[in-house]
Structures are given as structure tokens and as C-alpha cells.
Amino acid sequence: MSRKSVAQLAASRGLRHGLGLITAFIRPKLLGPEALGLFALLNLFPTYSTYLHLGARSSLRYQVPRLKGQGQTDTIDSLKNSVYWGSLILNLLLAITIVGYAVLATEDTIARIGLVCAAASVLLVWAFDHRLAELKSEERFGTLARITALRYGLQFALTLGLILTLGVVGAFLALPLCLALLCWSAREGSPPSRQPWQWQQFLHQVRLGFPILMLELVTLSLRLLDKLLVSWLLGLEALGYYTLGTMLLGPLMNLPGAAREVSEPKLMKGQPQADERQRLARHYWRPMHRSAWLMPLLILPAVILLPGVIHYGLPEYGPALTSAQLLAVGSFFLALGYPARGLIVAEHWQASAARSAWLLVPVVMGLTALALHFWPQLETVAIGFSLGYGVLALALMRFLSHRFGHQPYVARALALLMPFILMLALLITLHSLPYPDNWALWQQSAVQLVLIGLTAPLFWWQAHRSSGAR
């Protein structure tokens, strides 16, 4: 894995989440509740249309590096064309349906404009996401990082400028205009023309990629169902508080997400040359070991800074503090589930893994809902779904260990808990220190951050020493 590539992607993702947080606060203040509700409703179309490829694009990201590694480059262009045209047809059908509804079933002018913009965004999301998938499969991570940074910079500027001048119409226009500019900027290296497609090849990619998509949707479902549970059992106001904590998960998953995107294409190329034990060690145990020791370096500052952020900047979100801190701590387990996907796909085990992983979703949902009847608090949901992330990571660990000749995993799982235990011990110690009574909150936080900085070399050293996975 190239550390430079990981750093580039992590930096662009960090910019994405930083500007995304700012935009998320600006949009509600400028639009107002009713206009924001209409915007959020119509924005569901481009948000979820990104999954209309039915897994074909997910397969593309893995198949291209695999074909390159096997020297079968003559079929790559045909593969890209089939996924290109097949996914276009599915997105085009949705866009036509949206426009038809806007023309025939809507009389409100603002709603019509929003629906037409949503239809345009569906097609532009398709074009942009397909181009990103090609860049990932070609391992052009520098270009990918540049486009990602440009995307969220443009989105922030257009959202702010257009809402200030055009109100809710500007909010509708910001996304398609941003995507159009991005598609133009990402054109370099794309084929000048697309050849006719083979529908059988597209369906084959769907068969290969749909289980990958389902495996990805397990984690996505856990990150969405907690919000539905809060809204259903605790109300919309509670959901507003809980959302503050969920917004932290994106930035905290920045590093493991970037590492996974860089490592997976390399895994596809090198997979046939390594034996089972080497593959499991290099592409699973080693990334797990590093994630376990590096995540506290992200989680600890987040937990320490949250009280000051809420106290000084968002005092109305006081009830969100504890649940947000618990979700930040729970992101440790979410990160441990990230390295499994690439190895599972490389071995063609995604269908079996997806079936096993999906069984956990209703269990986590049901147990957390039951707990809420006895302890109706945001903290209950945060703890329940954080433990759900841990169970998912453990289930994927058990799945891989059994598939690779019943490799022992219990001792490794316990070893991965060591940095988590140290992180909790450090947080408890910092919270229990006898600070002077006249100290402000920012002074306490400053001292805590300094002490965390003194312990950081330990976590960093442990992350980069041999994990024993050979």
C-alpha cells in the first residue's frame, strides 16, 4: 500500500467532511424549516440513485485490477462500456419517471423546479460515480484526491452563493451545477467515445457485484437504522441531537476508508501470487492491527473537544454530548470491520459473507429497540449500535478465519481490544484529574490534549510494529 496515496485520499476526505459539516450547518439557517424539508425530501433521489448500478460498478472496481494482474487487458474496455451503458439505462429510467411526475402530477412551481433538478442530478451522479469507479480501478488516486477536494469545495461555494441569491431554488441548482463542473474536470483520461455494450456482460457484472453491494449495505444500514430508531421511539427533536454524533463518524472513518480504497486494487493484482496465510496476514490482520492502534489517535481528540464545541458553539445541543462521545468511541469497532471487504471479494466469498452479515442487522435493531423501552435515552442507541459494529467486525473475522483453514482468531480478537482498553483508561483518567475550580472548560481541554499528545507515540509505535501476522 502506498502511504502517499493513503495520505492524499485521507486529506481529500478530511476536506470533504470539514466542508460538509460547515454546509450542513449553513443550509438549515439560510433555508428555514419548510424549505429545508422540501430540499431534503427531493435530495433522496440523487442520494440513493447511486446504488442503481445494482453492484455492477462495485464489480468493476475489483475486476479491472484483477484483469490487469492476469494480463487480460484486452477485455477491460468492453467491461467498462457494458457497466457504463447498463447503469445509464437504469438511471435514465428513474430520471424520466421524476420528470414525468413533475410535469403531470405537480402544480407547485418550486416543487417542479426541484424535481427537474433532482432528475438532472440523478444522471450527473451516474456519470460522476462511474468516472470515479474507473479512476479507482485504474489506481489513479492522485486524480481521485484532487477531484474529491474540488467536489466539496465547489459544493460549499455553490450552496452558499446560490442559496443567498436564489433561496431554495439555489439549493436545488447547486448539486447539478456542481456535478456538471466535476464531470467536465474529470474528463481527462476517459474514453473519447463509448463502444456498443453487451447486456449479457452487464448482467454478469451485476451477478458478481450485487453481493459486494449487499455487503457494503450492511454497514450503511447500521449507520441509517439508528436514526430511524431514534426518530420512531424518541421523536424528531431527539433525532436532531443524535445526528450531531453521527456526523462525527464520517471524519473518523476517513483514514480507514482511504486505506481500504488504496489497498483493495493492489490486493486484486497480487492475490494469485500469495498463499492463504500470506493473504490473510497482509490484507487483513495487518490492516486490522494498524487500525486498532491508530483509531484512538482520532477518537481521543474528538471526545475531548466535543464538550468545548457544544458549550461554546452549539449550546442548544447540550443533550447530544454523551451520545456523541459514545458514538465516537464506538467508531473504533466500525473501523475494524473495514479491512475484511477486499479479501472477501478477492476470494469470491461476498455472497456467503453478505448472508451472514445481514442476519446481524435485525438482531441489533431489535435488541436496541427492546433496550429503549427500559432506558429511553440517546445513550442507549449509541451503545447498542456501537456494540453492533463490534459484533459485525467479529462476525467477519470469524468468517474469514474459518474460510482460511480455520485459522485461530480468538486470541487476535482479544489482542485488538488492548488499544480500546487503553483508550478508555486514558479517557477515564483525564476526566478524573483534579483541575482547579476556577479553570474554564477550554483550559481543561487544552491540558487533556497535551497529555494525549504525550501518549500518542505509544499508539503510533504499536501501530507500525509487527502485528505478528505472518
C-alpha positions, 0 to 999 in steps of 0.5 A: 500500500502506498502511504502517499496515496493513503495520505492524499485520499485521507486529506481529500476526505478530511476536506470533504467532511470539514466542508460538509459539516460547515454546509450542513450547518449553513443550509438549515439557517439560510433555508428555514424549516419548510424549505429545508424539508422540501430540499431534503425530501427531493435530495433522496433521489440523487442520494440513493440513485447511486446504488442503481448500478445494482453492484455492477460498478462495485464489480468493476472496481475489483475486476479491472485490477484483477484483469490487469494482474492476469494480463487480460487487458484486452477485455477491460474496455468492453467491461467498462462500456457494458457497466457504463451503458447498463447503469445509464439505462437504469438511471435514465429510467428513474430520471424520466419517471421524476420528470414525468411526475413533475410535469403531470402530477405537480402544480407547485412551481418550486416543487417542479423546479426541484424535481427537474433538478433532482432528475438532472442530478440523478444522471450527473451522479451516474456519470460522476460515480462511474468516472470515479469507479474507473479512476479507482480501478485504474489506481489513479488516486492522485486524480481521485484526491484532487477531484474529491477536494474540488467536489466539496469545495465547489459544493460549499461555494455553490450552496452558499452563493446560490442559496443567498441569491436564489433561496431554495431554488439555489439549493436545488441548482447547486448539486447539478451545477456542481456535478456538471463542473466535476464531470467536465474536470474529470474528463481527462483520461476517459474514453473519447467515445463509448463502444456498443455494450453487451447486456449479457456482460452487464448482467454478469457484472451485476451477478458478481457485484450485487453481493459486494453491494449487499455487503457494503449495505450492511454497514450503511444500514447500521449507520441509517437504522439508528436514526430511524430508531431514534426518530420512531421511539424518541421523536424528531427533536431527539433525532436532531441531537443524535445526528450531531454524533453521527456526523462525527463518524464520517471524519473518523472513518476517513483514514480507514476508508482511504486505506481500504480504497488504496489497498483493495486494487493492489490486493486484486493484482497480487492475490494469485501470487500469495498463499492463504496465510500470506493473504490473510496476514497482509490484507487483513490482520495487518490492516486490522492491527494498524487500525486498532492502534491508530483509531484512538489517535482520532477518537481521543481528540474528538471526545475531548473537544466535543464538550468545548464545541457544544458549550461554546458553539452549539449550546442548544445541543447540550443533550447530544454530548454523551451520545456523541462521545459514545458514538465516537468511541464506538467508531473504533469497532466500525473501523475494524470491520473495514479491512475484511471487504477486499479479501472477501471479494478477492476470494469470491466469498461476498455472497456467503459473507453478505448472508451472514452479515445481514442476519446481524442487522435485525438482531441489533435493531431489535435488541436496541429497540427492546433496550429503549423501552427500559432506558429511553435515552440517546445513550442507549442507541449509541451503545447498542449500535456501537456494540453492533459494529463490534459484533459485525467486525467479529462476525467477519473475522470469524468468517474469514478465519474459518474460510482460511483453514480455520485459522485461530482468531480468538486470541487476535480478537482479544489482542485488538481490544488492548488499544480500546482498553487503553483508550478508555483508561486514558479517557477515564483518567483525564476526566478524573484529574483534579483541575482547579475550580476556577479553570474554564472548560477550554483550559481543561481541554487544552491540558487533556490534549497535551497529555494525549499528545504525550501518549500518542507515540505509544499508539503510533509505535504499536501501530507500525510494529509487527502485528505478528501476522505472518 
